[in-house]
Amino acid sequence: MPDDQYPLGNRLGAMVVWQLGEFREPRAVERLTELSEDRLGILVEAANEALAKIREGD
């Protein structure tokens, strides 16, 4: 895909994970936990941050 169509490129997943944390979406906890435990995943840090925000509201 051309970068001009999707300027976020591979960062889109990180943006989605970030948004789940910003909105403190409790339905995402299970999947975010899976992402945070994936040692080779690129979303580990973002998932941990999102989980922290969601758990703050508990």
Helices and strands as residue ranges (DSSP letters): G 9-11, H 12-22, G 26-28, H 29-36, H 44-56
